[in-house]
Amino acid sequence: MVRLLLLLPFIGLLWVPFYNHEAPAIAGFPFFYWYLFAWVPITSLLIWLVDRSVGEEES
């Protein structure tokens, strides 16, 4: 069930009309860019959480 968390990056990144605009900008970067870059640590965190919980289930 925890593995379903790994679908969040796919949904968040493949639904392009959600982030296909410039505003709001952060430090001069349009929303499009910082939204994509924000998913890098979020995805890493999700992978770590899923790996940690699945590793405990398999032990």
Residue, then its C-alpha position, 0 to 999 in steps of 0.5 A: m500500500v505504501r508503494l502507491l506513494l511512488l505514483l505521486p511524482f508521475i501524477g505531479l510531473l505528467w499532468v503538464p497543464f497544471y504547471n505550464h505557466e510562469a507565475p509565481a516566480i521564485a528568485g527569477f525562476p518561473f513556476f515551470y522550472w522550480y516546480l520541476f526542480a522541487w520534485v527532485p528532493i520530494t521524489s527522493l524522500l518518497i523513495w526513501l520512505v517506501d524503501r524503509s517501510v517495504g524493507e521492514e515488511e520483508s524482514 
